[in-house]
């Protein structure tokens, strides 16, 4: 029986390279649909996290609240890996096939651009549904306050700081994806995903696709329900703008995510396990 069996790193490297090559051959419609799902799935993790950490810091403190938030946020990547979807940050590992010259630069960039854009669509679609559900008004508006606080914190980062946090984040995300490739059963995949994802959330690192939900949700509340936003009394709310979302967070975090996953995981493992084979 293969229950809980893990592949060795050499085998995982070969699988990761082969999967990356296969991704470049995926038809556009299939890639787009699976990318929309991934954006929604990561948003589901963000929704779970926002609701779960609301009101908990008062009695659990900062550290435990962040840990619990990370554990529940793991739902997003679990859905991506187990249910099947195309996630930009995980696709950073395609640099392995590129380094082997089995994926051209144009094929790599085409995949990243399509997946990234449709991840964004999936996340924004989820924001739209969540806003109209008015779930942010639950718990006497505490969930909306949490959503606004998260968004403001993310757009308040410095540019270099956001790059560094993005690098660190996708090291953890790609390690989760890497280990999930090595697990041979669903339970094993879930188990190896939870720890790295919990760690990056608890540490406060930045994930570009998650931020496609977190920040637009805050923006939606601010601009389309200004009465609620004003009553939430969130410090620094004036910093939350579309420009600050795109330039202060999404751009540097995306750069960092590519470096963290593509270089520090993908290319380093390629050198270790693929280059000389």
C-alpha positions in Angstrom: 0.0 0.0 0.0 1.2 3.6 -0.8 -0.7 5.3 2.1 1.4 8.2 3.4 4.4 7.3 1.2 6.5 10.2 0.1 8.6 10.4 -3.0 12.3 11.3 -2.6 13.4 14.8 -3.7 15.0 13.6 -6.9 11.7 12.1 -8.0 9.8 15.2 -7.0 12.2 17.3 -9.1 11.6 15.2 -12.1 7.8 15.4 -11.6 7.9 19.2 -11.1 9.9 19.6 -14.3 7.5 17.4 -16.3 4.4 19.1 -14.8 5.8 22.5 -15.8 6.4 21.4 -19.4 2.9 20.0 -19.5 1.4 23.3 -18.3 2.9 25.1 -21.4 0.9 22.7 -23.7 -2.4 23.4 -21.9 -5.2 24.8 -24.1 -6.0 28.4 -23.4 -9.7 27.9 -22.4 -8.7 25.1 -19.9 -5.8 27.3 -18.5 -8.1 30.2 -18.1 -10.9 28.3 -16.4 -8.5 26.6 -14.0 -6.8 29.9 -13.2 -10.1 31.6 -12.4 -10.8 28.7 -10.0 -7.4 29.2 -8.4 -8.1 32.9 -7.8 -11.4 32.0 -6.2 -9.9 29.1 -4.1 -7.2 31.3 -2.6 -9.9 33.9 -2.0 -11.9 31.3 -0.1 -8.8 30.8 2.2 -8.7 34.6 2.7 -12.4 34.7 3.5 -12.0 31.9 6.0 -9.0 33.6 7.6 -10.7 37.1 7.8 -13.7 35.7 9.6 -11.7 33.4 11.9 -9.3 36.0 13.2 -12.0 38.6 13.8 -12.2 39.3 17.5 -9.6 36.6 18.5 -6.6 38.8 19.3 -8.2 40.2 22.4 -8.0 36.8 24.2 -5.5 34.8 22.1 -2.9 37.5 21.5 -1.0 38.4 18.3 0.9 35.2 17.8 -1.8 32.6 18.2 -4.3 34.7 16.2 -1.8 34.8 13.3 -1.2 31.0 13.6 -4.9 30.2 13.5 -5.3 32.5 10.6 -2.5 30.7 8.7 -4.0 27.3 9.4 -7.4 28.2 8.1 -5.9 30.1 5.1 -4.3 26.8 4.1 -7.7 25.9 2.7 -6.9 27.9 -0.4 -3.8 26.0 -1.5 -5.4 22.7 -0.5 -8.2 23.4 -2.9 -5.8 24.3 -5.6 -3.7 21.2 -5.2 -6.4 18.6 -4.4 -9.3 19.9 -6.5 -7.1 21.1 -9.3 -6.4 24.6 -10.4 -3.7 26.8 -12.0 -2.0 29.2 -9.5 0.5 31.8 -10.6 2.7 31.5 -7.5 3.0 27.7 -7.7 3.7 28.0 -11.4 7.0 29.8 -10.5 8.4 26.3 -10.3 8.2 26.2 -14.1 11.6 27.7 -14.1 12.9 24.2 -13.8 11.8 23.2 -17.3 13.0 26.6 -18.6 16.4 26.0 -17.1 16.5 22.6 -18.9 15.6 24.4 -22.1 12.5 22.3 -22.4 10.3 25.4 -21.9 11.1 28.6 -23.9 11.1 32.0 -22.4 8.0 33.0 -24.4 6.2 29.8 -23.2 7.0 30.5 -19.6 5.9 34.1 -19.8 2.7 33.2 -21.7 1.7 30.8 -19.0 2.5 33.2 -16.2 0.7 36.1 -17.8 -2.5 34.1 -18.6 -2.6 32.4 -15.2 -1.9 35.7 -13.3 -4.6 37.6 -15.2 -7.2 34.9 -14.7 -6.3 34.4 -11.1 -7.0 38.1 -10.7 -10.4 37.6 -12.4 -11.3 34.8 -10.1 -10.3 36.8 -7.0 -12.2 39.9 -8.2 -15.3 37.8 -8.9 -15.1 36.5 -5.4 -14.8 40.0 -4.0 -17.9 41.0 -6.0 -19.9 38.1 -4.6 -18.7 38.7 -1.0 -19.5 42.4 -1.2 -23.1 41.8 -2.4 -23.5 39.1 0.3 -22.7 41.8 2.9 -21.0 39.2 4.9 -18.6 42.0 6.0 -21.4 43.4 8.1 -21.6 40.2 10.2 -20.6 40.2 13.9 -21.8 43.8 14.2 -19.5 44.8 11.4 -16.4 43.4 13.0 -15.6 41.3 9.9 -15.6 44.3 7.7 -13.3 46.1 10.1 -10.9 43.3 10.0 -11.0 43.3 6.2 -10.3 47.0 6.1 -7.5 46.7 8.6 -5.8 43.9 6.6 -6.1 45.9 3.4 -4.7 49.1 4.9 -1.7 47.2 6.4 -0.8 45.7 3.0 -0.8 48.9 1.1 1.2 50.6 3.8 4.3 48.5 3.1 7.4 50.0 1.6 8.3 48.8 -1.9 11.5 47.0 -1.0 9.9 45.6 2.1 7.0 44.2 0.0 9.5 42.5 -2.4 11.3 40.9 0.5 8.0 39.7 2.0 6.9 38.4 -1.4 10.2 36.4 -1.8 9.8 34.8 1.6 6.1 34.0 1.0 6.6 32.1 -2.2 9.5 30.2 -0.8 7.0 28.7 1.6 4.2 28.3 -1.0 6.5 26.6 -3.5 7.8 24.3 -0.8 4.2 23.4 0.0 3.5 22.7 -3.6 6.8 20.8 -3.9 6.1 18.5 -1.0 2.5 18.0 -2.2 3.9 16.6 -5.4 5.8 14.1 -3.4 2.8 12.9 -1.4 1.0 9.9 -2.9 -2.4 10.3 -1.2 -4.8 13.2 -0.5 -4.3 13.2 3.2 -0.5 13.4 2.7 -0.9 16.3 0.4 -3.1 18.2 2.9 -0.8 17.5 5.8 2.4 18.8 4.0 0.6 21.9 2.7 -0.7 23.2 6.1 2.6 23.8 7.9 4.4 26.0 5.2 1.2 28.0 4.5 0.5 28.5 8.1 4.1 29.7 8.6 4.1 32.3 5.8 0.7 33.7 7.0 1.8 33.7 10.7 5.0 35.4 9.7 3.2 38.2 7.8 4.6 37.4 4.4 2.9 38.6 1.2 1.1 36.5 -1.5 0.2 38.3 -4.7 -2.9 36.2 -5.5 -4.3 36.4 -1.9 -3.8 40.1 -2.1 -6.0 40.2 -5.2 -8.8 39.4 -2.8 -7.7 41.0 0.5 -7.1 44.5 -0.9 -9.9 44.8 -3.4 -12.3 43.6 -0.7 -11.1 46.5 1.5 -11.4 48.9 -1.5 -15.0 47.7 -2.3 -16.1 48.3 1.3 -14.4 51.8 1.3 -15.7 53.0 -2.0 -19.1 51.3 -2.2 -20.1 51.4 1.4 -18.5 54.6 2.7 -20.8 54.9 5.7 -19.7 51.5 7.0 -16.0 52.3 6.2 -16.2 55.6 8.1 -17.9 53.9 11.1 -15.1 51.3 11.2 -12.6 53.9 12.4 -9.6 52.1 10.8 -6.4 54.1 11.1 -4.8 55.0 7.8 -7.9 54.3 5.6 -6.9 57.2 3.4 -3.9 55.1 2.2 -6.2 52.5 0.7 -6.5 53.4 -2.9 -6.4 51.6 -6.2 -3.0 53.2 -6.9 -1.5 52.1 -3.6 -2.9 48.6 -4.2 -1.3 48.2 -7.6 2.0 50.1 -7.0 2.7 49.7 -3.2 1.7 46.1 -3.0 0.7 44.0 -6.0 3.7 45.0 -8.2 6.5 44.5 -5.6 4.9 41.4 -4.1 4.5 39.8 -7.5 8.2 40.5 -8.3 9.1 39.0 -4.9 6.9 35.9 -5.5 8.6 35.2 -8.8 12.1 35.5 -7.2 11.1 33.4 -4.2 9.5 30.6 -6.1 11.3 30.7 -9.4 14.8 31.3 -8.2 15.1 30.2 -4.6 13.1 27.0 -5.0 12.8 26.2 -8.7 16.3 27.0 -9.9 18.1 25.8 -6.8 16.4 22.5 -6.9 17.1 22.3 -10.6 20.8 22.7 -9.9 20.6 20.2 -7.2 18.7 17.4 -8.9 18.2 18.0 -12.6 21.2 19.9 -14.1 23.7 17.0 -14.2 21.2 14.3 -15.1 
